[in-house]
Every structure is written in structure tokens, then in C-alpha cells.
């Protein structure tokens, strides 16, 4: 898919932290925010090489980016990351909580480790970054938090009790924090993707892919750019009066 041109620079001067930005949706979000003028901090945990590829792509396109390592499930490490960002850039304006993992299994077979790993990264990781960056948002009386949830957190999904619980929890976290911070100029929203073409979905068996597409009224899987466009909108001025919302990007999967 040919990369879409973004002409606006409405995020010029903003600093954005995108967690789990070395691949998939996070990568597309980081690239798009950079094309809109933001300085993007590409958070990664497992792969420096992939993160540096994203940074290089951002820089080659004329943007500003930097890789920053942190395991978001580690509360103390998130605190140190926040301090490092403020020390270098003096402010942070946009937080996109995208880091996530899966450990799929049926509930009768799911281990405690599989459950805890997913909740620690997907849900506690978002709490950790929000907890440490919120005080800077409050000091500057402005900020934008966008949490990447999932339609699995809206409808549930067999074989994904841990993942669905983490993504449903992220929706509750979004709504609660939005109520707490709205009066201070901080907006908090969630984006819930459906089936999106990523390495994870590409690895599905052909029959599973066919069944997934058959469940989508639009008749196709989404692209990472479908999600990145919405994140970019929520990060921009056009969404100034939107907070506490959960918006599905799913081709109609969750139509009532």
C-alpha cells in the first residue's frame, strides 16, 4: 500500500511518546505523527533494530524521531523514562499507549503466567505511563492520551480471556482518567481496532483469515493506516472537544 501524503504540520512543536512503536500499528502511528510535525519518541522493549528502522524512516521523510527503550510493565522504568523525556525536551504533549502482547489460550488451559504477562503489559503498562506523565500534563495544563484498545475488549473473544480483559480494562481506565483530567485540559480517548493487517494476522491459518474477513461487514481487514489516521485526528486540534470516548476501527464488526 502506497504511503499516504500528509501535508498538515499541525503538531509542529509537540512531543509524542508512542509505546510499542517498532512494528505494526505503533509504527504507523509514529510515522504519521512525525509527518504531522511532532517529535516522536519511538518506544521499544525487545528490538532496537526495528525501532531504529522506524526512526530512520521518520528522519528520511524530514521528521524528528528518537528511539527510547523501556519495558512499560515496569513501574519504575516508566518513571525514569518520563524523567528522561522531560529532561531532554522540557515537555511532552501526546501519549499513545500501544504496547501490547498476546498469550492466547482457552481459559481451562491458560496459565497464571500467560494471564499476568498480558495484563502487566497491556493494562498495567498503560497505567504506568499515564501515572508518570500525568503530572507533567497537569503542570502544562494540556495533554493528549490515546489508548489502543481492541474490539476484543468490547465484545470479548474466545481463547483470549487475558487479552480481552486487558483491553476492556483499558477502556475503563480511559473513561476514568478522562473524567479526572478533563478540567485540566487533558483529553483521554481509546481506539479499538478490529482485524488489522499486521504480522500477527498475516500468520493466521488461511481458514482462520477467511473466517475473520467473513465476520467483517466491510469485507476486508483494516490497515495500520486506518488506525493511524484516527489516532492522528484525536491528537490534533479537530478533536479538542472529544474525550472519554472509545472509537472502533473495525469495518463494522461491532455494529449493534
RODO-2510 file (C-alpha; in nm, 4 decimals, decimal comma):
residues 256
     n   res          X          Y          Z
     1     x     0,0000     0,0000     0,0000
     2     x     0,1479     0,3323    -0,1047
     3     x     0,2139     0,5701     0,1847
     4     x    -0,0380     0,8499     0,2066
     5     x     0,0909     1,2056     0,1912
     6     x     0,0198     1,4203     0,4974
     7     x     0,0507     1,7917     0,4260
     8     x    -0,0537     1,9449     0,7572
     9     x     0,2050     2,0280     1,0240
    10     x    -0,0470     2,0979     1,2981
    11     x     0,1573     1,9007     1,5520
    12     x     0,4695     2,1090     1,4973
    13     x     0,6457     2,1680     1,8295
    14     x     0,4662     1,8794     2,0017
    15     x     0,6465     1,5851     2,1625
    16     x     0,4749     1,2455     2,1280
    17     x     0,5597     0,9198     2,3025
    18     x     0,4310     0,6101     2,1220
    19     x     0,4787     0,2861     2,3145
    20     x     0,5379    -0,0379     2,1261
    21     x     0,6216     0,1668     1,8179
    22     x     0,8733    -0,0611     1,6490
    23     x     0,6152    -0,2530     1,4463
    24     x     0,2547    -0,2740     1,3291
    25     x     0,0052    -0,0134     1,4436
    26     x     0,2577     0,1638     1,6662
    27     x     0,4985     0,2058     1,3772
    28     x     0,2287     0,3538     1,1524
    29     x     0,1154     0,5894     1,4290
    30     x     0,4711     0,7078     1,4967
    31     x     0,5334     0,7758     1,1291
    32     x     0,2072     0,9638     1,0833
    33     x     0,2516     1,1853     1,3888
    34     x     0,6033     1,2672     1,2697
    35     x     0,4717     1,3627     0,9255
    36     x     0,2337     1,5990     1,1048
    37     x     0,5302     1,7743     1,2653
    38     x     0,5592     1,6072     1,6069
    39     x     0,8886     1,4946     1,7538
    40     x     0,8180     1,1249     1,8061
    41     x     0,9756     0,9084     2,0742
    42     x     0,9671     0,5530     1,9426
    43     x     0,9370     0,3312     2,2493
    44     x     1,0517    -0,0285     2,2255
    45     x     1,1444    -0,3110     2,4590
    46     x     1,2609    -0,6098     2,2557
    47     x     1,4078    -0,4849     1,9280
    48     x     1,6428    -0,1877     1,8980
    49     x     1,7000    -0,2663     1,5297
    50     x     1,3307    -0,2372     1,4456
    51     x     1,2932     0,0816     1,6488
    52     x     1,5920     0,2380     1,4731
    53     x     1,4390     0,1463     1,1367
    54     x     1,1302     0,3476     1,2327
    55     x     1,3445     0,6404     1,3483
    56     x     1,5429     0,6289     1,0240
    57     x     1,2246     0,6263     0,8164
    58     x     1,0943     0,9267     1,0128
    59     x     1,4180     1,1185     0,9644
    60     x     1,4472     1,0332     0,5955
    61     x     1,0967     1,1768     0,5492
    62     x     1,2118     1,5020     0,7102
    63     x     1,0723     1,4369     1,0561
    64     x     1,2186     1,4143     1,4039
    65     x     1,2338     1,0904     1,5976
    66     x     1,4277     0,9092     1,8651
    67     x     1,4227     0,5527     1,9958
    68     x     1,3678     0,5097     2,3680
    69     x     1,3908     0,1738     2,5459
    70     x     1,1541     0,0897     2,8297
    71     x     0,9570    -0,2110     2,9469
    72     x     0,6249    -0,0382     3,0112
    73     x     0,5169    -0,3119     3,2528
    74     x     0,7936    -0,1897     3,4881
    75     x     0,6563     0,0970     3,7002
    76     x     0,9983     0,2322     3,7996
    77     x     1,1344     0,2134     3,4465
    78     x     0,8380     0,4183     3,3213
    79     x     0,9130     0,6811     3,5829
    80     x     1,2735     0,7032     3,4666
    81     x     1,1613     0,7243     3,1038
    82     x     0,9287     1,0136     3,1859
    83     x     1,2078     1,1986     3,3661
    84     x     1,4435     1,1405     3,0750
    85     x     1,1909     1,2813     2,8281
    86     x     1,1263     1,5943     3,0345
    87     x     1,4964     1,6486     3,0976
    88     x     1,5689     1,6447     2,7248
    89     x     1,2565     1,8045     2,5761
    90     x     1,1121     2,0036     2,8716
    91     x     0,7582     1,8904     2,7873
    92     x     0,5523     1,6045     2,6491
    93     x     0,2210     1,6567     2,4729
    94     x     0,0927     1,3277     2,3323
    95     x     0,0990     0,9780     2,4802
    96     x    -0,0111     0,6836     2,2670
    97     x    -0,0332     0,3616     2,4690
    98     x     0,0052     0,0966     2,2022
    99     x     0,2429    -0,1590     2,3587
   100     x     0,0750    -0,4961     2,3833
   101     x     0,1287    -0,8705     2,3783
   102     x    -0,0859    -1,1801     2,3344
   103     x    -0,0708    -1,5200     2,5026
   104     x    -0,3833    -1,6840     2,3631
   105     x    -0,5275    -1,9943     2,5247
   106     x    -0,8582    -2,1373     2,6370
   107     x    -0,9420    -2,0410     2,9942
   108     x    -0,9128    -2,4028     3,1175
   109     x    -0,5590    -2,4208     2,9802
   110     x    -0,4417    -2,0664     3,0462
   111     x    -0,1569    -2,0413     3,2933
   112     x    -0,1213    -1,7719     3,5554
   113     x     0,1935    -1,6583     3,3756
   114     x     0,0049    -1,6183     3,0457
   115     x    -0,2653    -1,4160     3,2164
   116     x    -0,0280    -1,1952     3,4151
   117     x     0,2056    -1,1237     3,1226
   118     x    -0,0770    -0,9853     2,9090
   119     x    -0,2357    -0,7799     3,1877
   120     x     0,1023    -0,6444     3,3025
   121     x     0,1953    -0,5186     2,9563
   122     x    -0,1371    -0,4199     2,8029
   123     x    -0,3148    -0,2698     3,1037
   124     x    -0,0646    -0,2013     3,3797
   125     x     0,1764    -0,0676     3,1169
   126     x    -0,0774     0,1983     3,0194
   127     x    -0,1391     0,2819     3,3849
   128     x     0,2361     0,3192     3,4399
   129     x     0,2910     0,5653     3,1572
   130     x    -0,0228     0,7649     3,2373
   131     x     0,0642     0,7767     3,6065
   132     x     0,4124     0,9150     3,5460
   133     x     0,3328     1,1550     3,2611
   134     x     0,0065     1,2956     3,4002
   135     x     0,1806     1,5277     3,6430
   136     x     0,3615     1,6938     3,3531
   137     x     0,0358     1,7229     3,1583
   138     x    -0,1213     1,8883     3,4616
   139     x     0,1684     2,1301     3,5071
   140     x     0,1399     2,2461     3,1467
   141     x    -0,2426     2,2322     3,1631
   142     x    -0,2678     2,0293     2,8476
   143     x    -0,2037     1,6863     2,7082
   144     x    -0,3474     1,4117     2,4960
   145     x    -0,3623     1,0434     2,5862
   146     x    -0,4740     0,7874     2,3279
   147     x    -0,5021     0,4247     2,4384
   148     x    -0,5046     0,1483     2,1790
   149     x    -0,7677    -0,0985     2,2971
   150     x    -0,9359    -0,3626     2,0771
   151     x    -1,2781    -0,4834     1,9719
   152     x    -1,1875    -0,7880     2,1841
   153     x    -1,2236    -0,5577     2,4830
   154     x    -1,5687    -0,4523     2,3625
   155     x    -1,7174    -0,7900     2,2694
   156     x    -1,4841    -1,0486     2,4236
   157     x    -1,3184    -1,3238     2,2218
   158     x    -1,2915    -1,6973     2,2833
   159     x    -0,9363    -1,8032     2,3587
   160     x    -0,8383    -1,4515     2,4615
   161     x    -0,9697    -1,4090     2,8143
   162     x    -0,6461    -1,2396     2,9202
   163     x    -0,6216    -1,0133     2,6146
   164     x    -0,9911    -0,9219     2,6206
   165     x    -0,9740    -0,8462     2,9930
   166     x    -0,6715    -0,6227     2,9415
   167     x    -0,8346    -0,4318     2,6572
   168     x    -1,1674    -0,3971     2,8402
   169     x    -0,9731    -0,2709     3,1407
   170     x    -0,8034    -0,0183     2,9154
   171     x    -1,1456     0,1152     2,8175
   172     x    -1,2388     0,1582     3,1851
   173     x    -0,9040     0,3253     3,2521
   174     x    -0,9633     0,5613     2,9607
   175     x    -1,3058     0,6709     3,0796
   176     x    -1,1985     0,7154     3,4426
   177     x    -0,8848     0,9146     3,3670
   178     x    -1,0754     1,1252     3,1135
   179     x    -1,3178     1,2297     3,3888
   180     x    -1,0314     1,3081     3,6271
   181     x    -0,8253     1,5191     3,3879
   182     x    -1,0776     1,6879     3,1551
   183     x    -1,0953     2,0018     3,3701
   184     x    -0,7189     2,0446     3,3397
   185     x    -0,7142     2,0434     2,9608
   186     x    -0,6060     1,6810     2,9225
   187     x    -0,8013     1,4620     2,6808
   188     x    -0,8091     1,0825     2,7041
   189     x    -0,9599     0,8575     2,4372
   190     x    -0,9386     0,4961     2,3249
   191     x    -0,9201     0,3454     1,9783
   192     x    -1,0445    -0,0130     1,9387
   193     x    -0,9149    -0,1783     1,6205
   194     x    -1,0759    -0,4889     1,4766
   195     x    -0,8879    -0,7257     1,2456
   196     x    -0,5925    -0,5268     1,1116
   197     x    -0,3319    -0,6476     0,8608
   198     x    -0,0221    -0,6931     1,0786
   199     x     0,2407    -0,9623     1,1282
   200     x     0,0067    -1,1227     1,3813
   201     x    -0,2922    -1,1536     1,1458
   202     x    -0,0733    -1,2480     0,8494
   203     x     0,0415    -1,5504     1,0489
   204     x    -0,3150    -1,6815     1,0859
   205     x    -0,4031    -2,0043     0,9010
   206     x    -0,5884    -1,9387     0,5753
   207     x    -0,9186    -2,0739     0,7082
   208     x    -0,8939    -1,8500     1,0141
   209     x    -0,8257    -1,5469     0,7912
   210     x    -1,1251    -1,6319     0,5742
   211     x    -1,3480    -1,6647     0,8806
   212     x    -1,2202    -1,3326     1,0143
   213     x    -1,2924    -1,1491     0,6891
   214     x    -1,6363    -1,3108     0,6688
   215     x    -1,7200    -1,1565     1,0088
   216     x    -1,6442    -0,8035     0,8843
   217     x    -1,9329    -0,6208     0,7103
   218     x    -1,6827    -0,4115     0,5111
   219     x    -1,5478    -0,7338     0,3615
   220     x    -1,1802    -0,6755     0,4331
   221     x    -0,9298    -0,6447     0,7130
   222     x    -0,8216    -0,2959     0,8066
   223     x    -0,4768    -0,1492     0,7563
   224     x    -0,2457     0,0042     1,0135
   225     x    -0,3020     0,3366     0,8375
   226     x    -0,6764     0,3094     0,9043
   227     x    -0,5913     0,3142     1,2736
   228     x    -0,3115     0,5720     1,2470
   229     x    -0,5416     0,8218     1,0730
   230     x    -0,7856     0,8111     1,3647
   231     x    -0,5074     0,8432     1,6221
   232     x    -0,3724     1,1438     1,4327
   233     x    -0,7171     1,3039     1,4301
   234     x    -0,7578     1,2529     1,8047
   235     x    -0,4125     1,4040     1,8582
   236     x    -0,4996     1,7143     1,6565
   237     x    -0,6995     2,0315     1,7062
   238     x    -1,0090     1,8941     1,5357
   239     x    -1,0700     1,6685     1,8361
   240     x    -1,0361     1,9352     2,1056
   241     x    -1,3848     1,8628     2,2448
   242     x    -1,3588     1,4846     2,2344
   243     x    -1,2604     1,2981     2,5489
   244     x    -1,3562     0,9769     2,7266
   245     x    -1,4608     0,8092     2,4019
   246     x    -1,3975     0,4623     2,2600
   247     x    -1,3938     0,4568     1,8799
   248     x    -1,3893     0,1265     1,6931
   249     x    -1,1929     0,0912     1,3695
   250     x    -1,3337    -0,2441     1,2647
   251     x    -1,5172    -0,2297     0,9318
   252     x    -1,8499    -0,2679     1,1128
   253     x    -1,7695    -0,5766     1,3239
   254     x    -1,9243    -0,4268     1,6362
   255     x    -2,2327    -0,2766     1,4687
   256     x    -2,5247    -0,3017     1,7076
***
